[in-house]
Amino acid sequence: MQGYAGDLLDVIECLNLQQPYLLSHSASGSIGVLAELTSPGTFKRMLMISPSPRYINDGNYQGGFEKEDVDSLLELMEENYFQWANVMAAQAMKNEQRPELAERLIRSFQQARPDIMLAFARAILYSDYREQYARVDCPVSILQTTDDSIVPMTVADYLQAHMRQCTVQTIAASGHYPQLSHPADVVEQVRHILAKEIHE
């Protein structure tokens, strides 16, 4: 994950961006956090869609999964990647009344190399970046759906309570990919956040 953060900083440097806004989704929120901690002041504000510093439950912290669930998920991924893609897409996307959304996500999974996806999934699902999130000084705006089977609302509440400058905006939607299932709502929230920042 630190390698991805380094890549992100390289892109910002190559484009000569001065304090850009970062819009990230899920584990990419952690990549943004690592980039900001590596080079403080890089971002003007980080906007995160359904981020999580840790996906596994830990005492009072409810990340959404028991370790045994993650172990089983990764075992399935290693044994039968295409079955995993179908299971994960249905669980993550939800919106059963719109099956084309899950099918789109399945196609995206199937276009990736299974060995790379497995390594990435392990890095994400076993990670714990709670300490790093708590050290970020950059303002953070979280967009969280009200019914996310991958990252529950308890994670957004935790981040709001433990990050130095963090606000949470909810989107009345199901699934872990509101940018696909409810793009207009996501765009509206992003515009609202940016407009408020500009006027301030």
N, C-alpha and C positions, 0 to 999 in steps of 0.2 A: 504493500500500500504506500510505503514511503517512496518507492520508485515511481508510482503514478503521480504522487505529489510533486516530485522533482520534474517530471515531464510537464505537468501543468505550469510550474514556475518557468520552465524553459519557453513554453509557448507565450506566456505573458511577456517575458523579456524580449523574445523575437519580434513580437508585435508592438513592442514599446508601449504597452498599456499602463496607464497611470491610475491606480486604484480602481480597477473594474469591479462591477458587481458580478458575483458568482452565483449562478443558478444550477443547483445540483439535485440529484435524485438518489435516495436510498444510501447505499454505501459510498457513493460519490461525495456525500456530505463529510465523511471521514477523511477523504482525500483532500477536500478543501481545508479541513481543520489542520491536517498535517502540513499542508502548504503554508497556511497562515502562521503556524507556529515556527516553521523553518525560516520564514521571511516575514516577520511581523509588519503589519501595515500594508500588506499586499492588496487586500480587498477593501473596498468602501463599505460593502455589506455583503453578507452571504445569505442567500435565499435557498432554503433546503426543503425539498419535497420528501416527506416521509423518511427522515434520516434516523439512523440508529447507531449509538456508540457501542452497543452490545446486544446481540440477538438472543442470547441465552439467559434464562432467568438466573438470578443470583441473590438469594436471601429475599430482602424486601424489594429488590429491583426486579421488575417484570418486563423482560425483553421480548416475550412472545413464544419462546421455545424452551423446552427442557433439553438438556444435553443429549439425552437418549434420542429425542426426535431429530436433532441435527445429525447425530451419528447415522441413524437409519436413512435419512434423506441423502446423505453423502454416499452411503453404501449403495443405494439404488442408483444414484448418479453414475457410480463407477461400474456397476454391473449391467445396467441397461439405460443408457443415456436418453434414448428416445422415449422410453416410458417415463423417465424422470421429467423430461420436458413437458409431457402431457399433464402429469400430476401437478408440477409446479405452476404451469401456466393457468390451470383451472383454479388452483388455490390462490395464487397471487392476483389474478385479474378479477375473480368473482364475476359479477354482472352476467349471471347465467342466462339472462334473457337476451344477451347480445353475444352469442358464441363466436362471432367473427373476431372479437377482441382477443379471446384466448388463442384462436387460431393464428392471429397475427404474431402473438408473443411466441407461440410454438415455432413458427417459421424463423423468427429471430434467433431462438435458441439453437435450432437445427443448422443454422448457417455458421455457427461458431465451432471451433475445434473442441471436441469433448474433453481432451486432456487439459487444455488451457482453461476451459470453464470449470473443471473440477478443482484445479489449483486455486483459481480465483474464488470459487465458492468456499473452499476451506479457509482461505485467508480472511474472507468476510465473516463467515458464520462463527468462527472460533475467536474472532478479534474482541478486544475490550479496550475501547478508546475513551472511556468515561473520564479518566484523569485529563486527557488531552482536551476534550471538549470544555472542561471546566476552566482551562487555562486561557481560552481564547478571549481576547479583548474586543475583537471586531464585532459589531452588531450583527445579530443573527435573526432572521425571520423564518419561522417554520410553517409550512403548509401541510396540514395533516387531514386525511380523510376520516370521517367519523366511523368507518367500518373497514379497517385494514387488517387482513389476516396475517400479514408478515410483520408489520410494525404497529403494535397497538397504541392507543392514545396514551397509555401509561408512560410510554417512552417520551412522547412530546412533553407531557407534564413533568417528567424527570428532568429533561433538558432545560425547560423553562425555569425550574427551581434551582438548577445547579450551574447554569451558564451565567456569565456576568452581564450580558446584554442580550436577552432572548425573548422574543414574543412568538405566540402561536396563533395562527389563523386556521380555523377548521373549514373543511369543504364537505358539504352534505353529500357524500358519495361513498360508494363501496369500492374496495380494491386498493392495491398497492401502486397502481399506475394511473393516477387521475389525469396525467398529461395525455394519456391515450383515451381513457374512458370519458373524461369530462374536461376536455381541453379549454372550452370557453370559460369555465369556472376558474381554472388555473390561471389563464391569461388575465382575467378580471382581478384576481387577488394580487398577481404580480404587478399589474399596472397601478393598483391602489397603493401598494407598498412603495413603489418607486415614486409615484406622484407625491405622496406624503413626505418622502425624504427630500425631494427637490424643493418643495415649498418650505420645508424647515430650514 
